[in-house]
Amino acid sequence: MTSTPPATRTAVVTGASSGIGAATARHLARAGYHVFCAARRVDRIEQLAAEVGGTPVACDVTDEASVAGLAAAVGGRLDVLVNNAGGAFGGATPVAEADSDAWRRMYDVNVIGLMQVTRALLPALVASGDGVVLNVGSTAGRIAYEGGAGYTAAKHGTQVVNETLRLELFDQPVRVMEIAPGMVKTEEFGLVRFDGDEEKAMAAYAGVAEPLVADDVAEAIAWMVSRPSHVSIDELVIRPKAQAAQHKVHRVF
Ligand code: 8X3
């Protein structure tokens, strides 16, 4: 367990081992936060924490005991929580052929995991006197698309938990925000969704010259959490210019 000097602002980023999470840890560290880099893959977060001068915390957000360990590592005061751990599993399968286990896993990480981490860290966020919970949702939490129901249902869940939490905390010193990214090309999202199938993973970005990258989203997150304490960026949708909507993508072949 690492104790942090009270003058240093602190942030927790879950799912910090890659993609948007790792990029967010870097941006927040650059902005002066001591970052607790939380994820399951210890080697990766140890490397990241060493790079950003933060603290690695092994954490599986779906496991209550593991989340309790994260809360213990953070201690009694926390300024920013970025609930980034999440993902899509089970490919692009129609409801008629849906895999129940993949759907359960998606609900588990995108909704229950987010709830468990938030519940465990809320007292420390309140104790800061000006806390921020920022949930990484998705444009998949705003629309429906064929073959995506397990993921879109889970990400709609993320969005509704976000809204509910903001209502419940209206008189507490904690702002509740959500960023909803559209097409972001990261090294793992598509690969995890399609179980390592690189061709399927890359198909979503075909012909798109400039999809968003993790850094674009991380920069927006760092901006959101650094607004003055009376300003809440409740929801921010961020897409590449080429993606006017989920089904309307400018592709050039
Ligand atoms: C990822 C966005 O378009 O793959 O959160 O559903 S999408």
Boltz pocket constraint, residues with backbone or C-beta under 6 A from the ligand:
constraints:
  - pocket:
      binder: B
      contacts: [[A, 137], [A, 138], [A, 139], [A, 140], [A, 148], [A, 181], [A, 182], [A, 183], [A, 184], [A, 246]]
      max_distance: 6.0
